[in-house]
Amino acid sequence: MAAADAVAAVRAGAVDVALLRPPTDTSGLAVIPLYDETTVAVVPTDHVLCAADEITAADLRGEPILLPLDDVVAWAEAPGAPLDHRPETTKDAIELVAAGLGVLIVPQSLARLYHRKDLTYRPITDAPTCPVALGLPEGRQPQLTEEFVGIVRGRKPGSSRGQAEPPPKRTAREKTLAKQAARAAAGKVARKPRRAERGRR
């Protein structure tokens, strides 16, 4: 589905979980930050910016910038001169970059997704990163949700930190009975070799 429809799909129950790009309206969702993506500039392979492996915002000064309607880079003071025409989607903007109409600023994953032989991209070292998060319904099956959040953050399923409710503590009587059972079991194990020795004699 389109990225713009992901939040509504989770709220409606059409999907259980979705990858999101904050900032966006995530009311009603539990949001788990995952990682931050590098922001890059997509340009034709013969563009002057290809002379360096990395660029800065200053390198984009004066460059015509394509700003699609589904833009996901939250950069209030982005460099360059935004074009009046705004393509509908990032994919459409890629086509315009290939035609030599401007530069496109996107997360690195989108530059890879729409890769073309006649285009390349360069990381912008001083650009804001693009966060990626996991969104799932808030308040629905809270115990399972909390455990799932723990797993996403690196804990193993079933670990004490991943469970919403810790196991109940044993009473003093239960502890005493457990110790007595352990001692009895240890005594039986200790007596077995003696019986075997008597049999051999």
Rosetta blueprint (number, residue, H / E / L):
1 M L
2 A L
3 A H
4 A H
5 D H
6 A H
7 V H
8 A H
9 A H
10 V H
11 R H
12 A H
13 G L
14 A L
15 V L
16 D L
17 V L
18 A E
19 L E
20 L E
21 R L
22 P L
23 P L
24 T L
25 D L
26 T L
27 S L
28 G L
29 L E
30 A E
31 V E
32 I E
33 P E
34 L E
35 Y E
36 D E
37 E E
38 T L
39 T E
40 V E
41 A E
42 V E
43 V E
44 P E
45 T L
46 D L
47 H L
48 V H
49 L H
50 C H
51 A H
52 A L
53 D L
54 E L
55 I E
56 T L
57 A H
58 A H
59 D H
60 L H
61 R L
62 G L
63 E L
64 P E
65 I E
66 L E
67 L L
68 P L
69 L L
70 D L
71 D L
72 V L
73 V L
74 A L
75 W L
76 A L
77 E L
78 A L
79 P L
80 G L
81 A E
82 P E
83 L L
84 D L
85 H L
86 R L
87 P L
88 E L
89 T L
90 T H
91 K H
92 D H
93 A H
94 I H
95 E H
96 L H
97 V H
98 A H
99 A L
100 G L
101 L L
102 G L
103 V E
104 L E
105 I E
106 V E
107 P E
108 Q H
109 S H
110 L H
111 A H
112 R H
113 L H
114 Y L
115 H L
116 R L
117 K L
118 D L
119 L E
120 T E
121 Y E
122 R E
123 P E
124 I E
125 T L
126 D L
127 A L
128 P L
129 T L
130 C E
131 P E
132 V E
133 A E
134 L E
135 G E
136 L E
137 P E
138 E L
139 G L
140 R L
141 Q L
142 P H
143 Q H
144 L H
145 T H
146 E H
147 E H
148 F H
149 V H
150 G H
151 I H
152 V H
153 R L
154 G L
155 R L
156 K L
157 P L
158 G L
159 S L
160 S H
161 R H
162 G H
163 Q L
164 A L
165 E L
166 P L
167 P L
168 P L
169 K L
170 R L
171 T L
172 A H
173 R H
174 E H
175 K H
176 T H
177 L H
178 A H
179 K H
180 Q H
181 A H
182 A H
183 R H
184 A H
185 A H
186 A H
187 G H
188 K H
189 V H
190 A H
191 R H
192 K H
193 P H
194 R H
195 R H
196 A H
197 E H
198 R H
199 G H
200 R H
201 R L
